Amino acid sequence: MPQGQAVDVRERQFVVQLKAYFDQERRQGPTVSTQDAVGRVAQALGLGKRTVKEILRTYRQTGQVATAPLDAKGKPPYRIQRALETVIRQRIRALNRQGSHISVRSLAHWLNEHYEEVPRATLGRALQRMGLVYGQSRQTSALRERDEVVIARRAYLRAKRANRNAHGGTVRPEVYLDESYINVNHATPRTWYFAEDGPWVHKPSGKGPRLIIVHAMTIAGWVQGAQLVFQAKRRTGDYHGQMDFENFRRWFCRSFLPHIPAASLMVMDHAPYHNVYVDGVFYPTTATKKGELQSWLQHHHPTMYQEAMIKAELLAVCRQLCPKPAYALDRLAEAAGHHILRTPQYHPELQPIENCWAVVKNHCAAQCDYTMAGLRVHLEDGFAKVTPATCQAAIAAMREEEDRYWQEDMEEPEE
């Protein structure tokens, strides 16, 4: 590397690691073996021998150090952190309003410079899940939000704004509930140490067992009695897949409903177990058998039925004519005098409890001792760090996001 050129964080880590390795050799004795140079480089830098050989082979062939082939190896992570979803959505909306071209490549480069490196394959999948589309703009192709995402957000914001009163408060008390998780090995990634000694903190490999956490908050703080913590059966996969409707319904009825203010507006996301339909009510899905579709259509709308209709046609007609049943949780909430409002998908910035999760997890990371017993203690301490002031600040920040979305959507230029 030429003198005067900036040294990035990874390169600085290699310098410290190499110095520590040389210090270790010096302590071993006055002489060291110079056999297996590739192995010594790999050991000194904490890399695999195959990686070192590939780097050297490419350098001998081209005279350059090519990082792209190495970065492309292995399967990229499937998901990005939820906090990055907010950053990405805000960045795309800002560039759209400026009329600037956006691509996955340019967005990945911007994230790498300002936040963290995100593989383009991972970023592309995240953009699709967030409801973004790569379409034709007025002058050139650009990323933009799908219409159904904008419509869902507008409906949600309209309901939230209708719940505001003239004094800055709310008509109905607002309660925000959510689920998250934390692993045993969730720890602060860096620590100070003497280069000669190396770091004394040895983090175990892998993420370790996982705790699922469920809670709810209001502007006054945590909902007392609503906390639920249990150990997941699996260490990997989406934590939503480790909660089912029956367990959630039990928590909802026993630990949540009895402890919230009367006539509350409950705000939750679209987790699968939040959206289970009422039992015993027919509603056609792709899993519905053809005979069931035929029977329902013949009984309720015989004039629309034709003998030669295939399943795809039957499903489309039945969905159009069949009234959509209520969600089971909505029925439970309404029976208790409350109302449920679901946030638009992939808008974590509109759920203030996400800020509370960050406080809890940051505390656990700073205190991590890599044991389940320690994690449970630190988790309780982390919950205690979320004060009413924390919740008030999170709700105030969320309301600013709501107002910003509302105003920006109103200012969208006509095509």
Secondary structure, 3 states (H helix, E strand, C coil): CCCCCCCCHHHHHHHHHHHHHHHHHHHHCCCCCCCCHHHHHHHHHCCCHHHHHHHHHHHHHHCCCCCHHHHHCCCCCCCCCHHHHHHHHHHHHHHHHHCCCCCHHHHHHHHHHHCCCCCHHHHHHHHHHCCEEEEECCCCEEEEECHHHHHHHHHHHHHHHHCECCCCCECCCEEEEEEEEEECCCCCCCCCCCCCCCCCCCCCCCCCCEEEEEEEEECCEECCCCCEEEECCCCCCCHHHHCCHHHHHHHHHHHHHHHCCCCCEEEECCCHHHCCECCCCCCCCCCCCHHHHHHHHHHHCHHHCCCCCCHHHHHHHHHHHCCCCCEHHHHHHHHCCCEEEECCCCCHHHCCHHHHHHHHHHHHHHHCCCCHHHHHHHHHHHHHHCCHHHHHHHHHHHHHHHHHHHHHHHCCCCC
